[in-house]
Every structure is written in C-alpha cells, then in structure tokens.
Amino acid sequence: MKTSRRGFALYLVLAVLLVVVILANVVLNLITSQSRLTHHQVKRIQATYAAQAGINYALECLRVNNASWMSSAGNPKTCYICRQSGGAAPCAAVAAPNITDPDLPAAIDYIQITVSEPNGAGDRPVTAKVNFTSID
C-alpha cells in the first residue's frame, strides 16, 4: 500500500506563509506603537525644556529688575511666551511683557509664566505651564 503525498507540499507552504504573515503583522504593530510613543515622548521633553526656558527667562527679567515683570500689590504677574501672535487665546493679543517666539517647536502653543509676590522667606515663586498639542 502506497500513501499519496501529492498535496502535502501545498499545505506546508500555506502553513509557513501564514506564520510569516502573522510574524510580520506583530513586528509592524510593535514598530508603529513604538513610533507613537517616541513622538509623544519627544513632545513631552520639548514641553519640559520650554517650561524651564520660560522660568529662566522670568528669573533673568527679575534679576535685572525689569519693571514689566514685577507683580502688582499681592497679585501674581502672568506672562506668556507664544509661538505666534494672534491665533488662540491668550496669544490673540500679545502685549508687553508677553513675547512672541517663532522658534518654539510646532507642538508648543504657548508658555504661561506666573511670578508671585515674595513669600515670608523673601522668595518669589515662579511657575511655568506649557500648552502643547500631542497630535500624532
């Protein structure tokens, strides 16, 4: 008795092809998700450095006694560094001491810098918030 093996090669090729397609799909999904995570991480790092730059700018203005950065009678002073003038609030009406910096990365809309009155220890708290978009 002879058994026929004529269709075995076809089944073997189809099985190997199915395994290769599944592996390729897994690798493609890994690469795509890693790319998205990398883009998001880059935008967060840019926002962190932009906030640090805003704080350094405010501290330098305070160091040289720039009058436009001084807060008024117990109220914190809020200023903005905008990527472009116009557009969305608060950059729609950029006025001193607000500045426009077209060199900010495209993902960053503006940096909000708040300088508070001196506290009991004589320190002036300075905070910075960055408004950035995470469009992938």
Secondary structure, DSSP 4 states (H G I P E B T S, - for coil): -----TTHHHHHHHHHHHHHHHHHHHHHHHHHHHHHHHHHHHHHHHHHHHHHHHHHHHHHHHHTT-GGGS-BTTBPEEEEEESSSSSSTTGGG--TT-EE-TTS-TTEEEEEEEEPPP-TTS---EEEEEEE----
